[in-house]
């Protein structure tokens, strides 16, 4: 299976439209805060990580055990790794000093051709009242730089943030909802990711409600299964009729 490809599913298109909006927004009038959300298995993390690699952006996965101080340390570490990898100075000091370094580093690395982007994944881990200071800090980064801050989380992320703090919620300018893959997405994923040819009828079968049901992770497992079957049978193409015969249906 090809692992380096970001298949242009409709969810990837939604994600890219979000990022393009943030990068093209009127900087004097809109802060760069957005959400990418949806149920598990729809490719949110894959999109976020690939975008960060391809567009020189910061990616950080939030930990459930994070505190405002530990999160600030990890965020600064990720920002340094991207922009100043030669900076091996030990990260010490209070949260205010570390926050100041975050702002300074982002501002130093902002140009007319590069607006920093911070993608914070697994953000549901920190959408709690005891973590409110973390979301407030991310809001402050967006307020005090021209950086974009994108929260990536589950399907009820919008409600969680609104319940946590309405003022924070009102700062978001773009919401991108990742949805279940349709058959066109499934066919495209099978075509671009598989090392063997998977027929369209088998791709549609794999994505029906009783199987992947629009879940990208489950579809990838199915693709791996078809590749294994093809390797065992020494064939380069597999379709629905062949597969059903193999499994005895």
Secondary structure as UniProt FT lines:
FT   HELIX           10..24
FT   TURN            27..29
FT   STRAND          32..37
FT   TURN            40..41
FT   HELIX           44..54
FT   TURN            55..56
FT   STRAND          58..61
FT   TURN            64..65
FT   HELIX           68..83
FT   TURN            85..86
FT   HELIX           95..108
FT   TURN            112..113
FT   STRAND          117..121
FT   HELIX           123..126
FT   HELIX           129..131
FT   HELIX           132..144
FT   STRAND          148..153
FT   TURN            155..156
FT   HELIX           157..164
FT   HELIX           166..169
FT   TURN            170..171
FT   STRAND          174..177
FT   HELIX           183..193
FT   STRAND          197..198
FT   HELIX           200..206
FT   TURN            209..214
FT   HELIX           216..233
FT   STRAND          237..238
FT   HELIX           240..247
//
